[in-house]
Amino acid sequence: MSQIPEDLRFAESHEWARLEPDGTVTVGISDHAQRALGDVVFVELAEVGRVFAVGDAAGVVESVKAASDIYSPVSGKVTMINEELSDSPELLNEEPYDSWIFKLKPSDKSELNALLDAAGYKAAIGE
């Protein structure tokens, strides 16, 4: 069974989002997603300053099995990327909820309400 933290929101495309105290949103991929991908070998990170709408492709995670787009779960401007993933992409497998991919300043925080809560995500992935 996948780990599904109660404090996160989830996109049906398996990204998680956490609203931070400073108003930014941290984004990563779920435990379920990293298990489905297998061993992650490369992460293509978004550019700082790039603006995304909900559902825009914001990067790529490549594993030994496949490459998968990472989608922005909310609209906003990228303020930070996790540079550590460039040298250690396997962190997404080891610590999927600590190994974030990017942070953004959301255009509309209410978009988080459209994402699944932990129980909804658990049901969506059939667990």
C-alpha positions as a printed Julia matrix, in Angstrom:
127×3 Matrix{Float64}:
   0.0    0.0     0.0
   1.1    3.51   -0.78
   1.82   6.14    1.82
  -0.75   8.95    1.55
  -0.12  11.84    3.95
  -3.29  13.47    5.26
  -1.92  17.03    4.96
  -1.45  16.94    1.17
  -3.74  17.43   -1.81
  -3.42  15.2    -4.87
  -4.01  15.53   -8.61
  -5.47  12.54  -10.43
  -2.22  12.58  -12.43
  -0.41  11.63   -9.16
   1.27  14.91   -8.2
   0.96  16.07   -4.61
   0.65  19.69   -3.5
   1.28  21.23   -0.09
   0.34  24.8     0.78
   3.24  26.24    2.78
   2.94  28.85    5.56
   4.5   31.47    3.25
   1.71  30.94    0.69
   3.78  28.97   -1.83
   2.79  25.52   -3.02
   5.31  22.66   -2.99
   4.82  19.96   -5.65
   6.1   16.4    -5.96
   4.96  12.96   -7.11
   3.08  10.51   -4.93
   4.4    7.29   -3.46
   1.97   5.46   -5.76
   3.44   7.22   -8.81
   7.06   6.48   -7.92
   6.21   2.81   -7.32
   4.5    2.6   -10.74
   7.47   4.26  -12.44
  10.14   2.09  -10.84
  13.7    3.29  -10.38
  13.86   7.0   -11.28
  17.01   7.79  -13.27
  16.44  11.39  -14.46
  14.26  14.39  -13.65
  13.76  17.26  -16.1
  13.04  20.28  -13.92
  10.95  23.34  -14.78
  12.63  26.73  -15.09
  12.37  29.21  -12.23
  10.09  32.03  -13.36
   8.01  29.86  -15.68
   4.25  30.28  -15.35
   1.95  27.26  -15.54
  -1.81  26.81  -15.72
  -3.48  23.87  -13.97
  -2.57  20.69  -15.83
   0.34  22.12  -17.83
   3.31  19.8   -18.26
   5.93  21.15  -15.84
   8.72  18.61  -16.21
   9.5   14.95  -16.84
  10.42  12.04  -14.59
  12.28   9.22  -16.36
  12.64   5.76  -14.92
  14.06   2.48  -16.14
  10.52   1.65  -17.33
   9.17   4.87  -18.84
   9.15   8.65  -19.0
   6.23  10.47  -17.44
   5.23  14.12  -17.55
   4.83  16.03  -14.3
   1.79  18.31  -14.38
   1.24  21.46  -12.39
  -1.61  20.78   -9.94
  -2.35  24.52   -9.58
  -1.68  27.64  -11.65
   1.26  29.8   -10.72
   4.84  30.93  -11.2
   7.75  28.62  -10.35
   9.81  30.15   -7.54
  12.19  27.28   -6.81
  13.27  23.89   -8.17
  14.84  21.01   -6.28
  18.34  21.06   -7.8
  19.3   18.04   -5.67
  17.23  15.85   -8.02
  19.62  16.61  -10.9
  22.35  14.59   -9.2
  20.14  12.26   -7.13
  16.87  11.52   -8.99
  16.47   8.35   -6.92
  15.39  10.54   -4.0
  11.91  10.5    -5.57
  11.85   6.75   -4.93
  13.39   6.91   -1.48
  11.43   9.85   -0.03
   8.58  10.85   -2.37
   7.01  13.29    0.1
  10.27  14.92    1.22
  11.76  15.08   -2.28
   9.72  17.85   -3.82
  10.2   18.79   -7.48
   9.26  22.47   -7.63
   7.62  25.26   -5.66
   5.36  27.89   -7.1
   3.52  31.02   -6.11
  -0.09  30.12   -6.85
  -2.25  32.44   -8.97
  -5.35  31.24   -7.12
  -5.01  29.25   -3.89
  -8.62  28.11   -4.17
  -7.49  25.75   -6.99
  -6.13  23.52   -4.21
  -9.74  22.81   -3.25
 -10.28  21.09   -6.61
  -7.56  18.54   -5.81
  -8.23  15.27   -4.02
  -7.72  14.95   -0.29
  -5.91  11.86    1.05
  -9.11   9.78    1.25
 -10.17  10.79   -2.26
  -6.75   9.97   -3.67
  -6.71   6.62   -1.88
 -10.06   5.79   -3.5
  -8.86   7.03   -6.92
  -5.88   4.66   -6.9
  -7.97   1.77   -5.59
  -6.39   1.39   -2.17
